[in-house]
Amino acid sequence: MPSMPPLPGTTGRRDWKTAINAMRKLLADPDDTAQVFLIMRALNAGNLTKNAARMLATHEGGKLMYEREELARTLSDRDYVASFAPGTVGAAYRDFLNRTGYSAAGLEQVSRETLDKDEDVLHPYVWFGRRIRDTHDIWHTLTGYQADEPLGEAALVAFSFAQVGGLGWAWIAAAASIKSLFVFRRLDFARAVWEGYRNGRKAKWLPVEDYHALLNEPYDAARRRLGISEPVLYRRAQAAMLTDWTPASRVSQPA
């Protein structure tokens, strides 16, 4: 892997104080997406450099970095999203957006409000970070991990760590798993998160994909081509949460 210079103006040091404060807030409110961006910036020092080098080492990646398309704009185009044929990845992504109410523009807005000017730096490394941000919900669609629940988000975070590295991803996945042990006193949640990591390790490297072609590809065929495994333990844990999981704090309360 070729070595790359650091991002100008950065020290390469991790900001543990910011990360710890953000993690406390995220564990208290899993829907507080702003804290995820703060943790990533605080702990993923040097990670963008490594991923940029990996992307540049491929013909496809070199072309993508040369073009530097901002996918948030494309994926926020309603006509574009509406154009995908039934049964494609794009159609599944459209269904995901309609079901959750999420959008690429919404995620972009949260990151900009949280990270201010750092998020819009015109540099290939930062562009790579935006690419991961903007395709996050496509990864939800491909993996089958729901975005509107802590379990699905934690499993995809683990999958993302396997794909692109970065201590921030690992820390969030581990913290969510540890919290689940205290809340539910069961291993199902943690096992589903670990499965997400293993599935991410086995899958092809998603950042270098041509997302225009991918979105037009038949959903099942795309998952097979990319080597994305079925989330068996995730679905098992998800079903258990809906039926027989009771938080430990409630178990101990008198009737």
N, C-alpha and C positions, 0 to 999 in steps of 0.2 A: 504494500500500500504506500503510495507516494506521500511524503510529508508535506504539510501545508503551513504557511505562516499563520499566526493567530489573528483574530479579528482586531483591526486597529482600535485602540482606545480601551481594550480590555486587559485585565490583569491575569486572567486564568484562575483566579482564586474563587472558592465557593463561599457564599454568604450564608452561613449557618443560622445566624440570628434571624434573618428574614425568612428563611426556610422553616424554622421551627415555629415562628409566629403564624405563618401562613398555614402550616400543617394543623395547628390547633384549631384555626378557624374552619379549615376544610373538613376536619373530622366532626366538628360541631354542626356543620351545614354542608353536606356533600354536594349540594346544588350551587355552591359559591364558586363558580368557574374561575373567577378572578384569582383566587388563591392558587389554582393550578398553574397559571401563567407565572405567578411570582415564584413558586417553587421551582419551576423549570429554569427560569433565569438565574435563580440563586444557586442551583446545584448542577446544572448541565454544562459547566465550564469546559470548554474545549471540545464538546460533543459535536457542534455544528461543523467544526473544522474536519473532524474525522469523517463525518457523513458526506461532506462536500468532496473530500478526496476520493471516497468510494464511488460517488456518482460520476465524477470526472474520469474515473478509470474505465468507464464503459462508453461505447459509442452512443447508446441511447441517452445516457446521463449527460454526456458532453453536449449533445444537441439541446436537451432540456435546459441546461444551465446557460447555454448561449441565448436561447429564446427568452427564458425567465418569465414565462407567462404567470400572471397573478390569478390563480384559480378561484379566489374568492369572488372576483368580478364575474367570471364565467358561470360559476355555480349559483350565483345570485340572480342570473338572468332567467326569468320565469318561462320565457318562450323556449330557451335552451333546455331547461329541465323538463318541460312539457313535451319535448320532441321525441323522447325515447320510446321505442316500441315495447309492447307488453312482453314480459319474460326476460328483459334485459337487466343488467346491473343498474342502468340508469332508471328504469321503471321502479326497481326495488328501492333505489335511493329516493326517488320522488315519493313513493309510499311512506318511506321513513320520515321525510320532511313533513308530509301532510299529517301523519299520525302524531308526531312529537311537537310540531310547531317550531322546530329548530330551523336554522338557516346558516349558510356559510357567512352571510353578511352579519348575522347576529354574533357569531363567534369572533369574527374580525373586529366588531365593535367593542366587545368585552376586552379583547387583547389590547386594542389601542388605548382604551380608557385606563387599563391597568399598567401597561408598560410605556405609555406615552410615545415619545419620538423614537425610542429604541426599536419599536416594532416596524417602523417604516424606513429603516436605513436601507439605502440602495447599495447592497453588497450581496454577493452570491451566497455567503454563509447565512445571512439573515433571511434571504429569499428561501433557502432550504427550510428554515424553521417555519416560515409562513406556509410553505407547501405541505408540511406535516400537519399544521393547524387546519388548513383548508380541506384536507382530505380525511380528516378525523372521522367525520360522519359517514364517509364512503367506506372506511374501514369497519365502522359499526355494521353497515349494511352487509359487507362481505363476510364478516366473521359470525354474524348472528347474535352478537352481544348487544342487548338493549342499552339505550343511552339514558333512559329516564328512570333508572334504578341504580343504587350503589353497586350491586353485584356485577351488572353488565359493564358499568364504567370501569370498575376495578379490574375486571378480566381483560378489557381492551387496553387498559394502561399497561398491564403485564405483557400483553401481546406486542404493544408498541415498544416496550423496553427491549424485548427480544429482537425487534426489527431495527431499531435505530440507536439503542443504548441510551445512556444518560442516567445519572444517579437520581434525578428528579422523578423519572418514571418509576424506577425501582422502589424508591422511598414511599411514594403514594400507594403503590400496590401492596407493599409490606405492611404499611400502617393500617390500611383498610382491612387486611387479613387479620392482623393482631386484634384490631377493634372487634371484629366479628367473633373472635374466640371469647372475649369478655362478655359481649352482648348475648350471644346465642349458646355459648359453651358447646359448639359443634365445629367439626372440621370441614363441613361441606363448602362453605364460602371460600376458605383458604385453598382447598383442593381445586375449586373452579378457577381461581386466580392463577394457581400454578399451571393448570391445564392451558390457560391463556398464554402464559409464557412459552410453554412447550410448543403450542401450535404456531406461535410467532417464529420460533426457531426453525420449524420445519417448512414454513411457507417461503415462497420466493420473496425477494426484496421489493416491497411495494412502492417505495419512493421513486423508483426508476421507471415505473409503468407509464405508458401513454394513457392518461385517464380519459381522453376523448374516445379512444378505441375501446378501452375497458368498459366504459359506461354503455357502449353500444353492443357489448358482447352478451350472449345468453348467460344468465346468472349462474346456473349450475355448471356450465362449461368453464366459465371464468374461475369459479372456485376450484374446480379440478385442475385447471392449468396452473393456477397459482399455488396449488398444494395446501389449500386451507382446509384443515380437518374439521369434522363436525364437533361442536362444543358439547360433548356428551355429559361431562361432569357439571358443566354450567347449567344445562337444562335440568339435570337432576336436582341440583341445589336450588334452582329457581322454582321448580315445582314444590320442593320441600318447604321453601319459604312461604308459599301461598297456602300450605295446608297445615303443617305441624310444627313450624318454628315459632317459639315463644321467647321473647327476650328474657334473660335470666333475672333481671330486675323485677319483672312482672311475676315470674314463677314464685318468688319468695314473698310476695305480698299476700296478706291474709284475705280470705273471701269476704 
